[in-house]
Amino acid sequence: MVEKNELAVCELTTPIGPLTLAVYDQQLCHIDFGALRETREALTAWTRRQGLPAGLRESADACRQAADQIRRYFARERKTFDLPLFMKGTPFQKEVWAYLQTIPYGKTCSYKDVAIGIGRPKAVRAVGAANNRNPIPIVVPCHRVVGRDGSLVGYGGGLDKKKWLLGMEKETFSAVHC
């Protein structure tokens, strides 16, 4: 059993490589690109910056709901997520992250579209910074945000993974722009 003074973590094999999932108090709080042995140090540093417990305990059971939904997403059986999320950030970051969750599967928006969508049309760079700080990629689909001209710009997992995710979604849903 995972205690409240630690994070449950598990590793998930996906078509874009391993992902490390972290759950705090039964809520998904972080996804890292890479195997646990590769991400453990960065994840521990992230937990400290967030004021979360730095103790990590491997627990497939605690991560089961998130892992199952992510597996189904990659199997093209799921287009949305309904997971309890624990997202620490500034009010502005939370506003951007909430907006990201409204971008439909197979659709992309520009950073400018997101800025307009949250009622702050001049905050394009700030939207980019908030997008970059998203602790739960894929589930909070920051990969669906592209440059104004449709170009792929920035992604924590690398542009190859962003391209792959958008391609997968386009194959199962006719992609359109905001």
VOMI-159869 format. One record per residue (C-alpha): x, y, z; residue number from 1. Coordinates in Angstrom, 2 decimals, m for minus. Layout:
BEGIN
@east->X north->Y up->Z num->NUM
...
END
This chain:
BEGIN
@east->0.00 north->0.00 up->0.00 num->1
@east->1.28 north->3.43 up->m0.92 num->2
@east->1.31 north->5.95 up->1.93 num->3
@east->0.28 north->9.58 up->1.57 num->4
@east->3.91 north->10.59 up->2.19 num->5
@east->5.10 north->8.99 up->m1.05 num->6
@east->4.24 north->8.80 up->m4.72 num->7
@east->3.23 north->5.59 up->m6.42 num->8
@east->5.13 north->5.08 up->m9.65 num->9
@east->5.02 north->2.56 up->m12.45 num->10
@east->6.50 north->2.09 up->m15.85 num->11
@east->4.28 north->1.68 up->m18.89 num->12
@east->5.44 north->0.34 up->m22.24 num->13
@east->3.94 north->2.30 up->m25.15 num->14
@east->4.51 north->2.60 up->m28.90 num->15
@east->6.49 north->5.81 up->m28.28 num->16
@east->8.69 north->4.18 up->m25.65 num->17
@east->8.40 north->3.71 up->m21.91 num->18
@east->6.51 north->6.20 up->m19.79 num->19
@east->6.87 north->6.65 up->m16.04 num->20
@east->3.55 north->7.41 up->m14.33 num->21
@east->3.36 north->8.99 up->m10.88 num->22
@east->0.27 north->9.00 up->m8.69 num->23
@east->m0.20 north->11.02 up->m5.51 num->24
@east->m3.15 north->10.41 up->m3.20 num->25
@east->m4.90 north->8.34 up->m5.93 num->26
@east->m4.52 north->11.15 up->m8.51 num->27
@east->m2.25 north->11.11 up->m11.54 num->28
@east->0.28 north->13.90 up->m11.01 num->29
@east->3.12 north->13.32 up->m13.46 num->30
@east->4.11 north->11.49 up->m16.63 num->31
@east->7.73 north->11.30 up->m17.71 num->32
@east->9.03 north->10.07 up->m21.04 num->33
@east->11.42 north->7.20 up->m20.31 num->34
@east->11.86 north->4.21 up->m18.06 num->35
@east->11.77 north->4.63 up->m14.29 num->36
@east->15.51 north->4.03 up->m13.98 num->37
@east->16.04 north->6.97 up->m16.39 num->38
@east->13.46 north->9.30 up->m14.87 num->39
@east->13.74 north->8.60 up->m11.14 num->40
@east->16.20 north->11.41 up->m10.38 num->41
@east->14.29 north->14.04 up->m12.41 num->42
@east->10.98 north->12.88 up->m10.94 num->43
@east->12.33 north->13.15 up->m7.40 num->44
@east->13.60 north->16.68 up->m8.13 num->45
@east->10.20 north->17.60 up->m9.61 num->46
@east->8.37 north->16.31 up->m6.50 num->47
@east->10.58 north->18.45 up->m4.26 num->48
@east->9.93 north->21.57 up->m6.37 num->49
@east->6.20 north->20.89 up->m6.13 num->50
@east->6.26 north->20.33 up->m2.37 num->51
@east->5.22 north->16.71 up->m2.80 num->52
@east->6.76 north->13.74 up->m1.01 num->53
@east->10.05 north->12.71 up->m2.62 num->54
@east->9.58 north->9.06 up->m1.66 num->55
@east->8.74 north->6.88 up->m4.67 num->56
@east->7.25 north->3.42 up->m4.37 num->57
@east->6.64 north->1.19 up->m7.35 num->58
@east->2.99 north->0.20 up->m7.39 num->59
@east->1.24 north->m1.09 up->m10.47 num->60
@east->m2.00 north->m1.25 up->m8.47 num->61
@east->m1.96 north->2.45 up->m7.58 num->62
@east->m1.25 north->3.36 up->m11.22 num->63
@east->m3.69 north->0.86 up->m12.73 num->64
@east->m6.49 north->3.24 up->m13.72 num->65
@east->m4.12 north->5.69 up->m15.43 num->66
@east->m2.11 north->2.92 up->m17.08 num->67
@east->m5.28 north->1.24 up->m18.39 num->68
@east->m6.65 north->4.45 up->m19.89 num->69
@east->m3.31 north->5.33 up->m21.50 num->70
@east->m2.99 north->1.80 up->m22.94 num->71
@east->m6.48 north->2.13 up->m24.42 num->72
@east->m5.55 north->5.53 up->m25.87 num->73
@east->m2.57 north->3.97 up->m27.65 num->74
@east->m4.77 north->1.08 up->m28.80 num->75
@east->m7.05 north->3.72 up->m30.38 num->76
@east->m9.90 north->2.60 up->m28.13 num->77
@east->m10.03 north->5.81 up->m26.09 num->78
@east->m10.03 north->9.45 up->m27.21 num->79
@east->m10.53 north->11.14 up->m23.83 num->80
@east->m9.39 north->10.55 up->m20.27 num->81
@east->m11.45 north->10.72 up->m17.11 num->82
@east->m8.75 north->10.39 up->m14.50 num->83
@east->m8.48 north->12.24 up->m11.21 num->84
@east->m5.57 north->14.65 up->m11.73 num->85
@east->m3.35 north->16.44 up->m9.23 num->86
@east->m1.84 north->19.43 up->m10.99 num->87
@east->0.14 north->22.01 up->m9.05 num->88
@east->0.86 north->25.22 up->m10.86 num->89
@east->0.13 north->28.91 up->m11.01 num->90
@east->m3.44 north->30.02 up->m11.66 num->91
@east->m2.40 north->30.93 up->m15.23 num->92
@east->m0.81 north->27.51 up->m15.83 num->93
@east->m3.92 north->25.77 up->m14.52 num->94
@east->m6.05 north->27.88 up->m16.84 num->95
@east->m3.93 north->26.85 up->m19.83 num->96
@east->m3.88 north->23.19 up->m18.77 num->97
@east->m7.67 north->23.20 up->m18.37 num->98
@east->m8.00 north->24.63 up->m21.88 num->99
@east->m5.67 north->21.97 up->m23.30 num->100
@east->m8.08 north->19.35 up->m22.02 num->101
@east->m10.83 north->20.83 up->m24.21 num->102
@east->m8.85 north->20.37 up->m27.45 num->103
@east->m10.53 north->17.37 up->m29.09 num->104
@east->m8.73 north->14.24 up->m30.17 num->105
@east->m7.41 north->14.63 up->m33.69 num->106
@east->m7.56 north->18.42 up->m33.60 num->107
@east->m4.74 north->20.93 up->m33.19 num->108
@east->m4.66 north->24.51 up->m31.98 num->109
@east->m1.95 north->27.12 up->m32.16 num->110
@east->m0.49 north->28.80 up->m29.10 num->111
@east->m2.34 north->31.92 up->m30.24 num->112
@east->m5.62 north->29.94 up->m30.40 num->113
@east->m5.08 north->28.83 up->m26.80 num->114
@east->m4.27 north->32.39 up->m25.69 num->115
@east->m7.47 north->33.63 up->m27.32 num->116
@east->m9.40 north->30.69 up->m25.89 num->117
@east->m8.46 north->31.62 up->m22.34 num->118
@east->m9.26 north->35.28 up->m22.97 num->119
@east->m5.65 north->36.48 up->m23.03 num->120
@east->m4.84 north->37.01 up->m26.71 num->121
@east->m1.47 north->38.67 up->m26.05 num->122
@east->m0.20 north->35.91 up->m23.75 num->123
@east->1.08 north->33.64 up->m26.54 num->124
@east->4.58 north->33.24 up->m25.05 num->125
@east->3.16 north->32.65 up->m21.58 num->126
@east->0.88 north->29.98 up->m23.04 num->127
@east->3.97 north->28.34 up->m24.55 num->128
@east->5.73 north->28.41 up->m21.19 num->129
@east->2.70 north->26.92 up->m19.41 num->130
@east->2.40 north->24.26 up->m22.11 num->131
@east->6.07 north->23.41 up->m21.53 num->132
@east->5.44 north->22.99 up->m17.79 num->133
@east->2.51 north->20.58 up->m18.24 num->134
@east->3.31 north->17.71 up->m15.84 num->135
@east->0.87 north->15.26 up->m17.43 num->136
@east->1.52 north->15.09 up->m21.18 num->137
@east->m0.73 north->12.92 up->m23.34 num->138
@east->m3.54 north->12.98 up->m20.75 num->139
@east->m3.42 north->16.79 up->m20.77 num->140
@east->m2.79 north->16.93 up->m24.52 num->141
@east->m0.12 north->19.59 up->m24.96 num->142
@east->0.98 north->17.69 up->m28.08 num->143
@east->m2.10 north->19.13 up->m29.82 num->144
@east->m0.66 north->22.65 up->m29.66 num->145
@east->1.31 north->23.64 up->m32.75 num->146
@east->2.84 north->26.76 up->m34.28 num->147
@east->0.64 north->29.36 up->m35.93 num->148
@east->1.57 north->27.96 up->m39.35 num->149
@east->0.83 north->24.39 up->m38.26 num->150
@east->4.50 north->23.53 up->m37.66 num->151
@east->5.46 north->21.21 up->m34.84 num->152
@east->7.25 north->23.22 up->m32.19 num->153
@east->8.45 north->22.11 up->m28.80 num->154
@east->7.50 north->18.97 up->m26.93 num->155
@east->8.97 north->17.58 up->m23.73 num->156
@east->9.14 north->14.09 up->m25.17 num->157
@east->10.73 north->15.31 up->m28.40 num->158
@east->9.22 north->16.33 up->m31.70 num->159
@east->9.34 north->12.74 up->m32.97 num->160
@east->6.90 north->11.69 up->m30.24 num->161
@east->4.67 north->14.71 up->m30.86 num->162
@east->4.57 north->13.89 up->m34.57 num->163
@east->3.78 north->10.24 up->m33.79 num->164
@east->0.94 north->11.14 up->m31.39 num->165
@east->m0.63 north->13.59 up->m33.85 num->166
@east->m0.25 north->11.06 up->m36.66 num->167
@east->m1.94 north->8.35 up->m34.61 num->168
@east->m4.83 north->10.66 up->m33.78 num->169
@east->m5.13 north->11.80 up->m37.39 num->170
@east->m5.37 north->8.18 up->m38.56 num->171
@east->m8.38 north->7.56 up->m36.34 num->172
@east->m10.02 north->10.97 up->m36.64 num->173
@east->m9.93 north->13.54 up->m39.41 num->174
@east->m7.62 north->16.20 up->m37.95 num->175
@east->m8.67 north->19.81 up->m38.26 num->176
@east->m7.26 north->23.03 up->m36.88 num->177
@east->m8.99 north->25.26 up->m34.28 num->178
END
